[in-house]
Amino acid sequence: MLINCSENCIYQNEGICTLNHVTNSSGTPSEDCPYFREKVKKLRNGEQSLRNRK
């Protein structure tokens, strides 16, 4: 089953959701997907962006 996705999510790849197993809900406020997990942007030196760090 292909599910279109345009979110900045770790499971999104080229517009398709790649989540292929059941996992815990992320608890995010995304109304379209309970499994949404934001991609963490990496800076050039390999550090994570402070805005996205959890």
VOPAGU-2260 file (C-alpha; in pm, 1 decimal, decimal comma):
REM VOPAGU-2260
SITE   aa  ch    i         X         Y         Z
SITE  MET   A    0       0,0       0,0       0,0
SITE  LEU   A    1     145,9     338,2     -97,1
SITE  ILE   A    2      63,9     637,9     118,3
SITE  ASN   A    3     147,6     983,6     -16,4
SITE  CYS   A    4     328,8    1207,1     230,2
SITE  SER   A    5     470,1    1558,1     207,0
SITE  GLU   A    6     568,9    1606,0     572,4
SITE  ASN   A    7     925,4    1659,2     698,3
SITE  CYS   A    8     909,7    1314,9     859,9
SITE  ILE   A    9    1175,9    1047,1     909,8
SITE  TYR   A   10     948,3     797,1     732,8
SITE  GLN   A   11     886,8    1014,2     422,2
SITE  ASN   A   12    1100,2     942,5     116,9
SITE  GLU   A   13    1034,7    1105,9    -221,3
SITE  GLY   A   14     673,4    1179,2    -133,8
SITE  ILE   A   15     588,6     830,4      -6,1
SITE  CYS   A   16     556,2     708,0     352,8
SITE  THR   A   17     805,2     424,5     409,1
SITE  LEU   A   18     678,1     316,5     751,0
SITE  ASN   A   19     618,2     -55,5     708,0
SITE  HIS   A   20     563,7    -175,0    1063,7
SITE  VAL   A   21     344,3     -86,0    1357,9
SITE  THR   A   22     510,7     146,4    1604,9
SITE  ASN   A   23     401,4     359,2    1900,2
SITE  SER   A   24     221,8     681,0    1823,9
SITE  SER   A   25     460,6     975,0    1832,4
SITE  GLY   A   26     210,4    1186,0    2025,4
SITE  THR   A   27     266,2    1478,4    1786,9
SITE  PRO   A   28     -13,3    1720,0    1703,0
SITE  SER   A   29      -4,7    1619,4    1334,8
SITE  GLU   A   30    -367,8    1567,8    1241,8
SITE  ASP   A   31    -288,6    1349,8     940,5
SITE  CYS   A   32     -49,8    1093,9    1087,9
SITE  PRO   A   33      -7,8     960,1    1442,0
SITE  TYR   A   34     340,1     827,1    1353,8
SITE  PHE   A   35     492,7    1158,6    1237,0
SITE  ARG   A   36     848,0    1210,2    1361,2
SITE  GLU   A   37    1024,7    1523,6    1240,6
SITE  LYS   A   38    1352,5    1479,8    1052,0
SITE  VAL   A   39    1642,4    1633,4    1241,1
SITE  LYS   A   40    1845,6    1866,1    1026,6
SITE  LYS   A   41    2220,2    1809,0    1043,5
SITE  LEU   A   42    2463,1    2097,6    1017,7
SITE  ARG   A   43    2775,2    2068,0     803,6
SITE  ASN   A   44    2992,8    1964,2    1097,3
SITE  GLY   A   45    2754,6    1680,0    1190,1
SITE  GLU   A   46    2587,8    1861,3    1482,1
SITE  GLN   A   47    2210,7    1865,4    1509,2
SITE  SER   A   48    2025,6    2191,8    1469,9
SITE  LEU   A   49    1935,6    2333,4    1811,8
SITE  ARG   A   50    1585,0    2408,9    1690,7
SITE  ASN   A   51    1519,5    2042,1    1615,1
SITE  ARG   A   52    1709,8    1887,3    1904,2
SITE  LYS   A   53    1493,3    1698,7    2155,4
